[in-house]
Amino acid sequence: MIDVENLCKDYVLKSKEPGLKGAMKGLVKPNHKIIHAVKDLSFHIDTGEIVGFIGPNGAGKSTTIKMMSGILTPTQGQVLIDGRNISKHRKEVVKDIGVVFGQRSQLNWDLRLGESFELLKHIYQINQKEYDKTLDELDQILGIKELLDKPVRQMSLGQRVKGDLVASMIHSPKVLFLDEPTIGLDVSAKYALRKFIKEINKVRHTTVILTTHDLGDIQELCERLIVINSGVLMEDGNLSEIVDRIAPYKTLVVEYYDEVAPEHTRCKLIAQDGNVAKYRFMKNDVTAAEIIADLSKEKKIKDVSIEETGIDDIIKIVYGA
Ligand SMILES: Nc1ncnc2c1ncn2[C@@H]1O[C@H](COP(=O)(O)OP(=O)(O)OP(=O)(O)O)[C@@H](O)[C@H]1O
């Protein structure tokens, strides 16, 4: 469905030295700084997948989404949607894709929401029957019809995002790109948006690619994660595979009867607070049962628990927090 092949994007920034002299010098000989925002990115996405595209600020996520949706032209490489190069066949391919940028709306602020949809109906040349059917379907998931008469500029952020989602799906695209769709939304609006994404994926088999910094989005929606950092692909796989690769360890928490925690040769004592000690061990090296058996020979143990490395730890590691 989507093939990203050796994708690169460089931005050229003009820079000038400070002061009048610098400005004059810049006029004669402008200084250019090149930012390599995306570097040789390749991956394949199948029809019907929901893929989370994650990475720290400035990793190149938005730049990649913009190239995948035809908004930006790659410096090198290509994006193929069903075998067609999005940059070369933008007019054709754009019918198959929908895009939502959480921070920017595609709705017309001077129109009512319904008029904004009508405008898109004309742009995409959707016939009335098809349009009514799609709007009915989307209304059942999002409850959008009650907002049709509302001027876009008077809508709340949550209502506006709902409007944007419907606008992006009105022409029934095969692929939906969402760039930070839940940013700034309250709990119930996030819930509605996630439900919407799951529904369109299930019912319409829409392929969804989303960038997000929201742990909940990742946990609830993303069967597969692509992690990038500094424009380079770091990880590609399902959540548990990535957890195993990035953090192949578990943490054993042991509560003793007194404050002296014994060491163990096959795991590392990483923290101690009073009677409670934390040991980190490699999952493939040794089992928690073996460590507990050994430790209990040294000291009487009151209680034990195991902390699995979860998605929040992975995000911290990936984001360098
Ligand atoms: N129009 C532009 N001109 C110059 N540099 C840009 C432009 N857009 C992005 N960049 C730079 O490219 C790099 C990647 O930016 P991008 O917005 O793609 O990252 P991101 O992963 O989406 O970040 P965030 O999570 O903060 O939204 C950054 O260094 C950014 O400063």
PDBQT file of the ligand as one rigid body, heavy atoms in Angstrom, charges set to zero:
ROOT
HETATM    1  N1  LIG A 401      10.252  24.686   7.156  1.00  0.00    +0.000 N 
HETATM    2  C1  LIG A 401      11.380  24.356   7.779  1.00  0.00    +0.000 A 
HETATM    3  N2  LIG A 401      12.520  25.035   7.528  1.00  0.00    +0.000 NA
HETATM    4  C2  LIG A 401      13.670  24.702   8.144  1.00  0.00    +0.000 A 
HETATM    5  N3  LIG A 401      13.795  23.692   9.035  1.00  0.00    +0.000 NA
HETATM    6  C3  LIG A 401      12.689  22.989   9.333  1.00  0.00    +0.000 A 
HETATM    7  C4  LIG A 401      11.423  23.289   8.725  1.00  0.00    +0.000 A 
HETATM    8  N4  LIG A 401      10.511  22.410   9.216  1.00  0.00    +0.000 NA
HETATM    9  C5  LIG A 401      11.171  21.611  10.075  1.00  0.00    +0.000 A 
HETATM   10  N5  LIG A 401      12.474  21.958  10.145  1.00  0.00    +0.000 N 
HETATM   11  C6  LIG A 401      13.522  21.305  10.953  1.00  0.00    +0.000 C 
HETATM   12  O1  LIG A 401      13.571  19.935  10.565  1.00  0.00    +0.000 OA
HETATM   13  C7  LIG A 401      13.752  19.085  11.691  1.00  0.00    +0.000 C 
HETATM   14  C8  LIG A 401      12.593  18.099  11.782  1.00  0.00    +0.000 C 
HETATM   15  O2  LIG A 401      11.404  18.837  12.079  1.00  0.00    +0.000 OA
HETATM   16  P1  LIG A 401       9.956  18.145  12.171  1.00  0.00    +0.000 P 
HETATM   17  O3  LIG A 401       8.957  19.226  12.384  1.00  0.00    +0.000 OA
HETATM   18  O4  LIG A 401       9.761  17.249  11.008  1.00  0.00    +0.000 OA
HETATM   19  O5  LIG A 401      10.122  17.265  13.493  1.00  0.00    +0.000 OA
HETATM   20  P2  LIG A 401       9.013  16.550  14.376  1.00  0.00    +0.000 P 
HETATM   21  O6  LIG A 401       9.546  15.189  14.691  1.00  0.00    +0.000 OA
HETATM   22  O7  LIG A 401       7.684  16.603  13.727  1.00  0.00    +0.000 OA
HETATM   23  O8  LIG A 401       9.045  17.443  15.685  1.00  0.00    +0.000 OA
HETATM   24  P3  LIG A 401       7.876  17.776  16.777  1.00  0.00    +0.000 P 
HETATM   25  O9  LIG A 401       7.638  16.526  17.563  1.00  0.00    +0.000 OA
HETATM   26  O10 LIG A 401       8.526  18.838  17.598  1.00  0.00    +0.000 OA
HETATM   27  O11 LIG A 401       6.679  18.249  16.015  1.00  0.00    +0.000 OA
HETATM   28  C9  LIG A 401      13.878  20.016  12.892  1.00  0.00    +0.000 C 
HETATM   29  O12 LIG A 401      15.249  20.254  13.118  1.00  0.00    +0.000 OA
HETATM   30  C10 LIG A 401      13.188  21.303  12.439  1.00  0.00    +0.000 C 
HETATM   31  O13 LIG A 401      13.731  22.427  13.079  1.00  0.00    +0.000 OA
ENDROOT
TORSDOF 0
